[in-house]
Amino acid sequence: MEIGSVVKADVVLNPIPVDNSFFNGIFASNLIKHIPRVVYAPELGFPFVELMNGVQRCLNTVGRFV
C-alpha cells in the first residue's frame, strides 16, 4: 500500500488491510465505541479483541495508538 492512499475496510469482519509495522500512529476518535465486543457467530468471535490485535500489528515499535 502506498502512503497517502485510501482503503475502505470493514474492521469488524476483516483484519486491517495494511502491512505489519506500517504506521507511526493510529488515531481512532469515535470508532472504538462502535466495534461490537462479541458477535454471536463462531467464525467471528471477538471483533474488539481482533481489532486491538490488528492495531498492535500495524503499529511500528515506537508507534502510538490514540
All heavy atoms as TSV, in Angstrom:
chain	resi	resn	atom	element	x	y	z
A	1	MET	N	N	0.842	-1.175	0.000
A	1	MET	CA	C	0.000	0.000	0.000
A	1	MET	C	C	0.886	1.236	0.000
A	1	MET	O	O	1.871	1.300	0.708
A	1	MET	CB	C	-0.912	-0.006	1.224
A	1	MET	CG	C	-1.827	1.179	1.255
A	1	MET	SD	S	-3.222	1.053	2.366
A	1	MET	CE	C	-2.457	1.203	3.933
A	2	GLU	N	N	0.508	2.226	-0.760
A	2	GLU	CA	C	1.262	3.469	-0.835
A	2	GLU	C	C	0.844	4.421	0.269
A	2	GLU	O	O	-0.318	4.434	0.680
A	2	GLU	CB	C	1.013	4.146	-2.182
A	2	GLU	CG	C	1.524	3.369	-3.372
A	2	GLU	CD	C	1.235	4.088	-4.671
A	2	GLU	OE1	O	1.149	5.324	-4.660
A	2	GLU	OE2	O	1.077	3.404	-5.672
A	3	ILE	N	N	1.780	5.212	0.738
A	3	ILE	CA	C	1.470	6.236	1.729
A	3	ILE	C	C	0.543	7.261	1.094
A	3	ILE	O	O	0.774	7.715	-0.023
A	3	ILE	CB	C	2.750	6.894	2.265
A	3	ILE	CG1	C	3.569	5.852	3.021
A	3	ILE	CG2	C	2.435	8.093	3.139
A	3	ILE	CD1	C	4.900	6.330	3.498
A	4	GLY	N	N	-0.504	7.618	1.802
A	4	GLY	CA	C	-1.455	8.595	1.299
A	4	GLY	C	C	-2.637	7.996	0.566
A	4	GLY	O	O	-3.551	8.708	0.201
A	5	SER	N	N	-2.635	6.690	0.345
A	5	SER	CA	C	-3.770	6.069	-0.336
A	5	SER	C	C	-4.898	5.805	0.661
A	5	SER	O	O	-4.674	5.710	1.859
A	5	SER	CB	C	-3.341	4.774	-1.017
A	5	SER	OG	O	-2.868	3.857	-0.072
A	6	VAL	N	N	-6.100	5.714	0.154
A	6	VAL	CA	C	-7.281	5.478	0.974
A	6	VAL	C	C	-7.752	4.052	0.730
A	6	VAL	O	O	-7.863	3.609	-0.408
A	6	VAL	CB	C	-8.410	6.474	0.633
A	6	VAL	CG1	C	-9.674	6.160	1.398
A	6	VAL	CG2	C	-7.954	7.896	0.893
A	7	VAL	N	N	-8.029	3.336	1.824
A	7	VAL	CA	C	-8.507	1.969	1.723
A	7	VAL	C	C	-9.777	1.854	2.546
A	7	VAL	O	O	-9.805	2.239	3.709
A	7	VAL	CB	C	-7.447	0.973	2.265
A	7	VAL	CG1	C	-7.999	-0.433	2.255
A	7	VAL	CG2	C	-6.176	1.068	1.462
A	8	LYS	N	N	-10.825	1.322	1.959
A	8	LYS	CA	C	-12.079	1.086	2.664
A	8	LYS	C	C	-12.041	-0.328	3.230
A	8	LYS	O	O	-11.672	-1.271	2.522
A	8	LYS	CB	C	-13.255	1.241	1.705
A	8	LYS	CG	C	-14.590	1.077	2.359
A	8	LYS	CD	C	-15.700	1.304	1.360
A	8	LYS	CE	C	-17.045	1.088	2.006
A	8	LYS	NZ	N	-18.151	1.269	1.060
A	9	ALA	N	N	-12.396	-0.466	4.512
A	9	ALA	CA	C	-12.336	-1.784	5.141
A	9	ALA	C	C	-13.405	-1.908	6.216
A	9	ALA	O	O	-13.731	-0.938	6.884
A	9	ALA	CB	C	-10.965	-1.999	5.754
A	10	ASP	N	N	-13.933	-3.100	6.369
A	10	ASP	CA	C	-14.842	-3.414	7.464
A	10	ASP	C	C	-14.018	-4.124	8.529
A	10	ASP	O	O	-13.789	-5.333	8.450
A	10	ASP	CB	C	-15.981	-4.303	6.972
A	10	ASP	CG	C	-17.014	-4.573	8.050
A	10	ASP	OD1	O	-16.706	-4.396	9.247
A	10	ASP	OD2	O	-18.137	-4.957	7.695
A	11	VAL	N	N	-13.549	-3.383	9.520
A	11	VAL	CA	C	-12.632	-3.946	10.514
A	11	VAL	C	C	-13.335	-4.840	11.532
A	11	VAL	O	O	-12.678	-5.462	12.358
A	11	VAL	CB	C	-11.812	-2.849	11.229
A	11	VAL	CG1	C	-10.903	-2.145	10.244
A	11	VAL	CG2	C	-12.718	-1.866	11.951
A	12	VAL	N	N	-14.658	-4.932	11.474
A	12	VAL	CA	C	-15.375	-5.881	12.323
A	12	VAL	C	C	-15.265	-7.283	11.720
A	12	VAL	O	O	-15.111	-8.270	12.432
A	12	VAL	CB	C	-16.854	-5.482	12.492
A	12	VAL	CG1	C	-17.640	-6.568	13.213
A	12	VAL	CG2	C	-16.967	-4.170	13.254
A	13	LEU	N	N	-15.312	-7.367	10.404
A	13	LEU	CA	C	-15.316	-8.666	9.738
A	13	LEU	C	C	-13.955	-9.105	9.221
A	13	LEU	O	O	-13.720	-10.296	9.035
A	13	LEU	CB	C	-16.296	-8.628	8.560
A	13	LEU	CG	C	-17.754	-8.335	8.924
A	13	LEU	CD1	C	-18.589	-8.233	7.671
A	13	LEU	CD2	C	-18.296	-9.385	9.870
A	14	ASN	N	N	-13.055	-8.161	8.972
A	14	ASN	CA	C	-11.765	-8.469	8.347
A	14	ASN	C	C	-10.625	-7.769	9.077
A	14	ASN	O	O	-10.825	-6.729	9.693
A	14	ASN	CB	C	-11.773	-8.016	6.882
A	14	ASN	CG	C	-12.870	-8.690	6.102
A	14	ASN	OD1	O	-12.934	-9.909	6.052
A	14	ASN	ND2	N	-13.751	-7.903	5.500
A	15	PRO	N	N	-9.420	-8.297	8.967
A	15	PRO	CA	C	-8.265	-7.625	9.564
A	15	PRO	C	C	-7.987	-6.280	8.879
A	15	PRO	O	O	-8.401	-6.051	7.743
A	15	PRO	CB	C	-7.105	-8.586	9.325
A	15	PRO	CG	C	-7.650	-9.795	8.703
A	15	PRO	CD	C	-9.068	-9.559	8.331
A	16	ILE	N	N	-7.265	-5.410	9.561
A	16	ILE	CA	C	-6.871	-4.127	8.982
A	16	ILE	C	C	-5.981	-4.417	7.768
A	16	ILE	O	O	-4.980	-5.118	7.886
A	16	ILE	CB	C	-6.119	-3.277	10.023
A	16	ILE	CG1	C	-7.013	-3.024	11.245
A	16	ILE	CG2	C	-5.660	-1.957	9.406
A	16	ILE	CD1	C	-6.288	-2.408	12.424
A	17	PRO	N	N	-6.337	-3.884	6.591
A	17	PRO	CA	C	-5.633	-4.258	5.354
A	17	PRO	C	C	-4.352	-3.461	5.092
A	17	PRO	O	O	-4.216	-2.801	4.069
A	17	PRO	CB	C	-6.682	-3.993	4.279
A	17	PRO	CG	C	-7.466	-2.849	4.820
A	17	PRO	CD	C	-7.514	-3.064	6.313
A	18	VAL	N	N	-3.406	-3.510	6.019
A	18	VAL	CA	C	-2.093	-2.880	5.818
A	18	VAL	C	C	-1.011	-3.845	6.296
A	18	VAL	O	O	-1.287	-4.790	7.034
A	18	VAL	CB	C	-1.955	-1.518	6.541
A	18	VAL	CG1	C	-2.972	-0.523	6.041
A	18	VAL	CG2	C	-2.069	-1.682	8.025
A	19	ASP	N	N	0.209	-3.562	5.905
A	19	ASP	CA	C	1.337	-4.403	6.290
A	19	ASP	C	C	1.666	-4.240	7.774
A	19	ASP	O	O	1.307	-3.237	8.407
A	19	ASP	CB	C	2.575	-4.030	5.471
A	19	ASP	CG	C	2.379	-4.287	3.986
A	19	ASP	OD1	O	1.598	-5.202	3.648
A	19	ASP	OD2	O	3.003	-3.579	3.190
A	20	ASN	N	N	2.374	-5.202	8.319
A	20	ASN	CA	C	2.851	-5.129	9.701
A	20	ASN	C	C	3.762	-3.918	9.868
A	20	ASN	O	O	4.521	-3.572	8.964
A	20	ASN	CB	C	3.627	-6.392	10.072
A	20	ASN	CG	C	2.755	-7.618	10.077
A	20	ASN	OD1	O	1.528	-7.548	10.035
A	20	ASN	ND2	N	3.383	-8.770	10.113
A	21	SER	N	N	3.675	-3.274	11.031
A	21	SER	CA	C	4.527	-2.129	11.395
A	21	SER	C	C	4.453	-0.994	10.381
A	21	SER	O	O	5.427	-0.275	10.164
A	21	SER	CB	C	5.978	-2.584	11.563
A	21	SER	OG	O	6.068	-3.595	12.526
A	22	PHE	N	N	3.310	-0.779	9.773
A	22	PHE	CA	C	3.159	0.219	8.713
A	22	PHE	C	C	3.026	1.638	9.261
A	22	PHE	O	O	3.533	2.589	8.676
A	22	PHE	CB	C	1.935	-0.124	7.857
A	22	PHE	CG	C	1.762	0.746	6.649
A	22	PHE	CD1	C	2.518	0.520	5.515
A	22	PHE	CD2	C	0.844	1.774	6.645
A	22	PHE	CE1	C	2.364	1.320	4.390
A	22	PHE	CE2	C	0.679	2.576	5.532
A	22	PHE	CZ	C	1.438	2.351	4.401
A	23	PHE	N	N	2.348	1.804	10.397
A	23	PHE	CA	C	2.013	3.139	10.898
A	23	PHE	C	C	2.913	3.585	12.042
A	23	PHE	O	O	3.317	2.795	12.884
A	23	PHE	CB	C	0.571	3.167	11.412
A	23	PHE	CG	C	-0.462	2.979	10.344
A	23	PHE	CD1	C	-1.282	1.866	10.370
A	23	PHE	CD2	C	-0.632	3.901	9.336
A	23	PHE	CE1	C	-2.255	1.679	9.406
A	23	PHE	CE2	C	-1.598	3.725	8.356
A	23	PHE	CZ	C	-2.414	2.610	8.399
A	24	ASN	N	N	3.149	4.917	12.099
A	24	ASN	CA	C	3.786	5.533	13.254
A	24	ASN	C	C	2.740	5.854	14.315
A	24	ASN	O	O	3.057	5.962	15.487
A	24	ASN	CB	C	4.491	6.834	12.866
A	24	ASN	CG	C	5.683	6.592	11.985
A	24	ASN	OD1	O	6.361	5.591	12.128
A	24	ASN	ND2	N	5.921	7.505	11.058
A	25	GLY	N	N	1.508	6.025	13.888
A	25	GLY	CA	C	0.432	6.322	14.818
A	25	GLY	C	C	-0.917	5.994	14.210
A	25	GLY	O	O	-1.090	6.038	12.995
A	26	ILE	N	N	-1.857	5.656	15.083
A	26	ILE	CA	C	-3.242	5.400	14.672
A	26	ILE	C	C	-4.134	6.216	15.588
A	26	ILE	O	O	-4.032	6.134	16.815
A	26	ILE	CB	C	-3.598	3.905	14.768
A	26	ILE	CG1	C	-2.740	3.088	13.800
A	26	ILE	CG2	C	-5.083	3.685	14.497
A	26	ILE	CD1	C	-2.942	1.589	13.903
A	27	PHE	N	N	-5.010	7.015	14.998
A	27	PHE	CA	C	-5.950	7.848	15.741
A	27	PHE	C	C	-7.343	7.319	15.454
A	27	PHE	O	O	-7.763	7.254	14.297
A	27	PHE	CB	C	-5.822	9.307	15.295
A	27	PHE	CG	C	-6.723	10.240	16.025
A	27	PHE	CD1	C	-6.446	10.599	17.329
A	27	PHE	CD2	C	-7.839	10.762	15.415
A	27	PHE	CE1	C	-7.276	11.472	18.013
A	27	PHE	CE2	C	-8.682	11.628	16.076
A	27	PHE	CZ	C	-8.389	11.992	17.392
A	28	ALA	N	N	-8.062	6.901	16.488
A	28	ALA	CA	C	-9.354	6.247	16.294
A	28	ALA	C	C	-10.461	6.948	17.073
A	28	ALA	O	O	-11.190	6.338	17.837
A	28	ALA	CB	C	-9.255	4.781	16.699
A	29	SER	N	N	-10.593	8.246	16.881
A	29	SER	CA	C	-11.641	9.007	17.551
A	29	SER	C	C	-13.017	8.547	17.063
A	29	SER	O	O	-13.251	8.432	15.860
A	29	SER	CB	C	-11.460	10.489	17.252
A	29	SER	OG	O	-12.528	11.233	17.775
A	30	ASN	N	N	-13.891	8.263	17.994
A	30	ASN	CA	C	-15.278	7.909	17.708
A	30	ASN	C	C	-15.415	6.605	16.925
A	30	ASN	O	O	-16.402	6.390	16.234
A	30	ASN	CB	C	-15.974	9.053	16.957
A	30	ASN	CG	C	-17.474	8.999	17.103
A	30	ASN	OD1	O	-17.992	8.425	18.063
A	30	ASN	ND2	N	-18.192	9.583	16.174
A	31	LEU	N	N	-14.440	5.722	17.004
A	31	LEU	CA	C	-14.523	4.432	16.319
A	31	LEU	C	C	-14.722	3.287	17.303
A	31	LEU	O	O	-15.587	2.438	17.112
A	31	LEU	CB	C	-13.256	4.172	15.492
A	31	LEU	CG	C	-13.127	2.746	14.943
A	31	LEU	CD1	C	-14.066	2.567	13.764
A	31	LEU	CD2	C	-11.708	2.431	14.576
A	32	ILE	N	N	-13.927	3.269	18.352
A	32	ILE	CA	C	-13.882	2.134	19.277
A	32	ILE	C	C	-15.259	1.789	19.840
A	32	ILE	O	O	-15.606	0.619	19.950
A	32	ILE	CB	C	-12.882	2.415	20.418
A	32	ILE	CG1	C	-11.482	2.657	19.850
A	32	ILE	CG2	C	-12.860	1.299	21.437
A	32	ILE	CD1	C	-10.941	1.503	19.048
A	33	LYS	N	N	-16.065	2.800	20.162
A	33	LYS	CA	C	-17.374	2.516	20.766
A	33	LYS	C	C	-18.330	1.806	19.811
A	33	LYS	O	O	-19.311	1.224	20.239
A	33	LYS	CB	C	-18.005	3.805	21.287
A	33	LYS	CG	C	-18.407	4.779	20.216
A	33	LYS	CD	C	-18.984	6.038	20.827
A	33	LYS	CE	C	-19.394	7.035	19.769
A	33	LYS	NZ	N	-19.901	8.259	20.376
A	34	HIS	N	N	-18.032	1.825	18.526
A	34	HIS	CA	C	-18.912	1.186	17.544
A	34	HIS	C	C	-18.509	-0.245	17.201
A	34	HIS	O	O	-19.234	-0.922	16.464
A	34	HIS	CB	C	-18.952	2.018	16.267
A	34	HIS	CG	C	-19.528	3.379	16.473
A	34	HIS	ND1	N	-20.872	3.595	16.705
A	34	HIS	CD2	C	-18.936	4.598	16.527
A	34	HIS	CE1	C	-21.085	4.886	16.880
A	34	HIS	NE2	N	-19.925	5.514	16.775
A	35	ILE	N	N	-17.392	-0.712	17.720
A	35	ILE	CA	C	-16.936	-2.074	17.458
A	35	ILE	C	C	-17.593	-3.009	18.469
A	35	ILE	O	O	-17.437	-2.825	19.672
A	35	ILE	CB	C	-15.395	-2.184	17.557
A	35	ILE	CG1	C	-14.715	-1.187	16.619
A	35	ILE	CG2	C	-14.938	-3.611	17.288
A	35	ILE	CD1	C	-15.007	-1.393	15.156
A	36	PRO	N	N	-18.358	-4.009	18.017
A	36	PRO	CA	C	-19.006	-4.914	18.961
A	36	PRO	C	C	-17.978	-5.714	19.758
A	36	PRO	O	O	-16.927	-6.085	19.253
A	36	PRO	CB	C	-19.841	-5.838	18.076
A	36	PRO	CG	C	-19.344	-5.660	16.700
A	36	PRO	CD	C	-18.626	-4.358	16.629
A	37	ARG	N	N	-18.290	-5.944	21.021
A	37	ARG	CA	C	-17.383	-6.706	21.886
A	37	ARG	C	C	-17.474	-8.201	21.572
A	37	ARG	O	O	-16.496	-8.915	21.637
A	37	ARG	CB	C	-17.692	-6.463	23.359
A	37	ARG	CG	C	-17.539	-5.016	23.827
A	37	ARG	CD	C	-16.263	-4.387	23.296
A	37	ARG	NE	N	-15.992	-3.095	23.873
A	37	ARG	CZ	C	-16.021	-1.949	23.208
A	37	ARG	NH1	N	-16.340	-1.921	21.937
A	37	ARG	NH2	N	-15.725	-0.823	23.788
A	38	VAL	N	N	-18.667	-8.666	21.231
A	38	VAL	CA	C	-18.884	-10.076	20.899
A	38	VAL	C	C	-19.848	-10.132	19.721
A	38	VAL	O	O	-20.800	-9.374	19.647
A	38	VAL	CB	C	-19.513	-10.832	22.098
A	38	VAL	CG1	C	-19.840	-12.261	21.722
A	38	VAL	CG2	C	-18.606	-10.798	23.306
A	39	VAL	N	N	-19.577	-11.022	18.773
A	39	VAL	CA	C	-20.501	-11.292	17.680
A	39	VAL	C	C	-20.900	-12.754	17.820
A	39	VAL	O	O	-20.048	-13.627	17.926
A	39	VAL	CB	C	-19.848	-11.040	16.303
A	39	VAL	CG1	C	-20.769	-11.485	15.184
A	39	VAL	CG2	C	-19.496	-9.577	16.150
A	40	TYR	N	N	-22.183	-13.005	17.838
A	40	TYR	CA	C	-22.656	-14.360	18.073
A	40	TYR	C	C	-22.646	-15.184	16.789
A	40	TYR	O	O	-23.662	-15.570	16.247
A	40	TYR	CB	C	-24.039	-14.313	18.712
A	40	TYR	CG	C	-23.977	-13.679	20.067
A	40	TYR	CD1	C	-24.371	-12.367	20.269
A	40	TYR	CD2	C	-23.437	-14.378	21.148
A	40	TYR	CE1	C	-24.265	-11.775	21.510
A	40	TYR	CE2	C	-23.319	-13.788	22.394
A	40	TYR	CZ	C	-23.739	-12.493	22.557
A	40	TYR	OH	O	-23.617	-11.909	23.797
A	41	ALA	N	N	-21.454	-15.408	16.293
A	41	ALA	CA	C	-21.203	-16.274	15.148
A	41	ALA	C	C	-19.825	-16.874	15.384
A	41	ALA	O	O	-18.865	-16.134	15.572
A	41	ALA	CB	C	-21.237	-15.471	13.852
A	42	PRO	N	N	-19.712	-18.186	15.415
A	42	PRO	CA	C	-18.440	-18.827	15.781
A	42	PRO	C	C	-17.239	-18.379	14.959
A	42	PRO	O	O	-16.145	-18.261	15.487
A	42	PRO	CB	C	-18.707	-20.317	15.556
A	42	PRO	CG	C	-20.185	-20.456	15.600
A	42	PRO	CD	C	-20.759	-19.152	15.122
A	43	GLU	N	N	-17.442	-18.086	13.684
A	43	GLU	CA	C	-16.304	-17.699	12.850
A	43	GLU	C	C	-15.837	-16.266	13.101
A	43	GLU	O	O	-14.747	-15.885	12.696
A	43	GLU	CB	C	-16.626	-17.886	11.364
A	43	GLU	CG	C	-17.713	-16.983	10.820
A	43	GLU	CD	C	-19.135	-17.471	11.086
A	43	GLU	OE1	O	-19.323	-18.517	11.726
A	43	GLU	OE2	O	-20.059	-16.783	10.650
A	44	LEU	N	N	-16.661	-15.453	13.765
A	44	LEU	CA	C	-16.287	-14.055	14.013
A	44	LEU	C	C	-15.710	-13.844	15.410
A	44	LEU	O	O	-14.765	-13.094	15.567
A	44	LEU	CB	C	-17.495	-13.137	13.790
A	44	LEU	CG	C	-18.029	-13.126	12.367
A	44	LEU	CD1	C	-19.229	-12.206	12.262
A	44	LEU	CD2	C	-16.963	-12.708	11.386
A	45	GLY	N	N	-16.286	-14.452	16.418
A	45	GLY	CA	C	-15.724	-14.385	17.770
A	45	GLY	C	C	-15.775	-13.031	18.434
A	45	GLY	O	O	-16.833	-12.518	18.719
A	46	PHE	N	N	-14.614	-12.416	18.637
A	46	PHE	CA	C	-14.496	-11.189	19.421
A	46	PHE	C	C	-13.875	-10.082	18.574
A	46	PHE	O	O	-12.661	-9.863	18.614
A	46	PHE	CB	C	-13.644	-11.451	20.662
A	46	PHE	CG	C	-14.208	-12.525	21.544
A	46	PHE	CD1	C	-13.751	-13.830	21.453
A	46	PHE	CD2	C	-15.213	-12.240	22.442
A	46	PHE	CE1	C	-14.286	-14.824	22.252
A	46	PHE	CE2	C	-15.752	-13.226	23.257
A	46	PHE	CZ	C	-15.287	-14.526	23.162
A	47	PRO	N	N	-14.689	-9.352	17.808
A	47	PRO	CA	C	-14.164	-8.331	16.900
A	47	PRO	C	C	-13.344	-7.248	17.592
A	47	PRO	O	O	-12.366	-6.763	17.037
A	47	PRO	CB	C	-15.409	-7.729	16.254
A	47	PRO	CG	C	-16.487	-8.708	16.474
A	47	PRO	CD	C	-16.136	-9.478	17.699
A	48	PHE	N	N	-13.711	-6.865	18.802
A	48	PHE	CA	C	-12.968	-5.814	19.504
A	48	PHE	C	C	-11.542	-6.272	19.802
A	48	PHE	O	O	-10.583	-5.544	19.567
A	48	PHE	CB	C	-13.694	-5.423	20.794
A	48	PHE	CG	C	-13.049	-4.268	21.496
A	48	PHE	CD1	C	-13.306	-2.972	21.080
A	48	PHE	CD2	C	-12.185	-4.465	22.552
A	48	PHE	CE1	C	-12.702	-1.897	21.716
A	48	PHE	CE2	C	-11.580	-3.398	23.195
A	48	PHE	CZ	C	-11.843	-2.112	22.771
A	49	VAL	N	N	-11.407	-7.496	20.286
A	49	VAL	CA	C	-10.080	-8.050	20.584
A	49	VAL	C	C	-9.265	-8.182	19.307
A	49	VAL	O	O	-8.079	-7.833	19.266
A	49	VAL	CB	C	-10.199	-9.409	21.310
A	49	VAL	CG1	C	-8.846	-10.057	21.479
A	49	VAL	CG2	C	-10.888	-9.239	22.649
A	50	GLU	N	N	-9.896	-8.664	18.237
A	50	GLU	CA	C	-9.204	-8.800	16.958
A	50	GLU	C	C	-8.754	-7.445	16.416
A	50	GLU	O	O	-7.653	-7.323	15.864
A	50	GLU	CB	C	-10.090	-9.505	15.931
A	50	GLU	CG	C	-10.382	-10.949	16.267
A	50	GLU	CD	C	-9.125	-11.798	16.355
A	50	GLU	OE1	O	-8.210	-11.605	15.540
A	50	GLU	OE2	O	-9.055	-12.660	17.245
A	51	LEU	N	N	-9.596	-6.414	16.576
A	51	LEU	CA	C	-9.210	-5.074	16.131
A	51	LEU	C	C	-8.010	-4.565	16.919
A	51	LEU	O	O	-7.063	-4.025	16.342
A	51	LEU	CB	C	-10.377	-4.095	16.252
A	51	LEU	CG	C	-10.030	-2.648	15.895
A	51	LEU	CD1	C	-9.626	-2.531	14.428
A	51	LEU	CD2	C	-11.174	-1.729	16.223
A	52	MET	N	N	-8.022	-4.727	18.233
A	52	MET	CA	C	-6.899	-4.269	19.056
A	52	MET	C	C	-5.615	-5.020	18.698
A	52	MET	O	O	-4.537	-4.432	18.645
A	52	MET	CB	C	-7.209	-4.426	20.544
A	52	MET	CG	C	-8.311	-3.511	21.052
A	52	MET	SD	S	-7.898	-1.763	20.906
A	52	MET	CE	C	-8.829	-1.285	19.492
A	53	ASN	N	N	-5.730	-6.315	18.417
A	53	ASN	CA	C	-4.562	-7.083	17.959
A	53	ASN	C	C	-4.068	-6.548	16.612
A	53	ASN	O	O	-2.861	-6.447	16.376
A	53	ASN	CB	C	-4.893	-8.567	17.840
A	53	ASN	CG	C	-5.066	-9.235	19.177
A	53	ASN	OD1	O	-4.563	-8.767	20.192
A	53	ASN	ND2	N	-5.800	-10.338	19.190
A	54	GLY	N	N	-4.996	-6.200	15.741
A	54	GLY	CA	C	-4.632	-5.647	14.443
A	54	GLY	C	C	-3.962	-4.286	14.557
A	54	GLY	O	O	-3.009	-3.987	13.838
A	55	VAL	N	N	-4.452	-3.462	15.483
A	55	VAL	CA	C	-3.834	-2.157	15.719
A	55	VAL	C	C	-2.393	-2.350	16.169
A	55	VAL	O	O	-1.474	-1.699	15.664
A	55	VAL	CB	C	-4.640	-1.341	16.757
A	55	VAL	CG1	C	-3.847	-0.158	17.271
A	55	VAL	CG2	C	-5.959	-0.880	16.159
A	56	GLN	N	N	-2.177	-3.256	17.095
A	56	GLN	CA	C	-0.814	-3.518	17.574
A	56	GLN	C	C	0.070	-4.035	16.438
A	56	GLN	O	O	1.229	-3.628	16.312
A	56	GLN	CB	C	-0.841	-4.519	18.716
A	56	GLN	CG	C	0.529	-4.779	19.293
A	56	GLN	CD	C	0.487	-5.746	20.457
A	56	GLN	OE1	O	-0.512	-6.432	20.682
A	56	GLN	NE2	N	1.565	-5.809	21.196
A	57	ARG	N	N	-0.465	-4.889	15.598
A	57	ARG	CA	C	0.293	-5.435	14.469
A	57	ARG	C	C	0.685	-4.342	13.481
A	57	ARG	O	O	1.788	-4.341	12.926
A	57	ARG	CB	C	-0.558	-6.495	13.750
A	57	ARG	CG	C	0.082	-7.064	12.498
A	57	ARG	CD	C	-0.873	-7.965	11.725
A	57	ARG	NE	N	-2.055	-7.279	11.223
A	57	ARG	CZ	C	-2.089	-6.538	10.117
A	57	ARG	NH1	N	-0.996	-6.364	9.401
A	57	ARG	NH2	N	-3.207	-5.980	9.722
A	58	CYS	N	N	-0.195	-3.373	13.260
A	58	CYS	CA	C	0.033	-2.332	12.259
A	58	CYS	C	C	0.960	-1.215	12.731
A	58	CYS	O	O	1.512	-0.485	11.912
A	58	CYS	CB	C	-1.292	-1.715	11.838
A	58	CYS	SG	S	-2.348	-2.864	10.952
A	59	LEU	N	N	1.115	-1.062	14.035
A	59	LEU	CA	C	1.989	-0.010	14.567
A	59	LEU	C	C	3.441	-0.471	14.571
A	59	LEU	O	O	3.735	-1.634	14.876
A	59	LEU	CB	C	1.591	0.351	15.994
A	59	LEU	CG	C	0.321	1.155	16.151
A	59	LEU	CD1	C	-0.049	1.263	17.621
A	59	LEU	CD2	C	0.467	2.538	15.531
A	60	ASN	N	N	4.353	0.457	14.266
A	60	ASN	CA	C	5.763	0.108	14.380
A	60	ASN	C	C	6.161	0.139	15.852
A	60	ASN	O	O	5.332	0.423	16.719
A	60	ASN	CB	C	6.644	1.004	13.498
A	60	ASN	CG	C	6.562	2.454	13.881
A	60	ASN	OD1	O	6.381	2.797	15.043
A	60	ASN	ND2	N	6.711	3.317	12.902
A	61	THR	N	N	7.395	-0.151	16.165
A	61	THR	CA	C	7.802	-0.323	17.556
A	61	THR	C	C	7.675	0.930	18.415
A	61	THR	O	O	7.538	0.822	19.622
A	61	THR	CB	C	9.259	-0.846	17.648
A	61	THR	OG1	O	10.108	0.068	16.949
A	61	THR	CG2	C	9.374	-2.232	17.037
A	62	VAL	N	N	7.715	2.104	17.806
A	62	VAL	CA	C	7.546	3.346	18.573
A	62	VAL	C	C	6.200	3.999	18.274
A	62	VAL	O	O	5.953	5.125	18.680
A	62	VAL	CB	C	8.699	4.340	18.297
A	62	VAL	CG1	C	10.014	3.788	18.791
A	62	VAL	CG2	C	8.771	4.690	16.829
A	63	GLY	N	N	5.313	3.279	17.577
A	63	GLY	CA	C	4.013	3.818	17.206
A	63	GLY	C	C	3.103	4.036	18.404
A	63	GLY	O	O	3.248	3.404	19.450
A	64	ARG	N	N	2.172	4.949	18.248
A	64	ARG	CA	C	1.209	5.289	19.314
A	64	ARG	C	C	-0.215	5.110	18.808
A	64	ARG	O	O	-0.539	5.414	17.679
A	64	ARG	CB	C	1.375	6.749	19.748
A	64	ARG	CG	C	2.742	7.081	20.276
A	64	ARG	CD	C	2.876	6.612	21.703
A	64	ARG	NE	N	4.145	7.069	22.234
A	64	ARG	CZ	C	4.931	6.318	22.959
A	64	ARG	NH1	N	4.593	5.088	23.233
A	64	ARG	NH2	N	6.062	6.778	23.416
A	65	PHE	N	N	-1.069	4.623	19.708
A	65	PHE	CA	C	-2.494	4.471	19.411
A	65	PHE	C	C	-3.247	5.458	20.288
A	65	PHE	O	O	-3.121	5.447	21.505
A	65	PHE	CB	C	-2.946	3.050	19.706
A	65	PHE	CG	C	-4.420	2.826	19.503
A	65	PHE	CD1	C	-4.992	2.998	18.263
A	65	PHE	CD2	C	-5.217	2.426	20.554
A	65	PHE	CE1	C	-6.341	2.792	18.063
A	65	PHE	CE2	C	-6.571	2.213	20.371
A	65	PHE	CZ	C	-7.128	2.389	19.130
A	66	VAL	N	N	-3.991	6.342	19.645
A	66	VAL	CA	C	-4.744	7.368	20.374
A	66	VAL	C	C	-6.210	7.184	20.034
A	66	VAL	O	O	-6.573	7.070	18.886
A	66	VAL	CB	C	-4.294	8.793	19.980
A	66	VAL	CG1	C	-5.109	9.835	20.706
A	66	VAL	CG2	C	-2.832	8.968	20.244
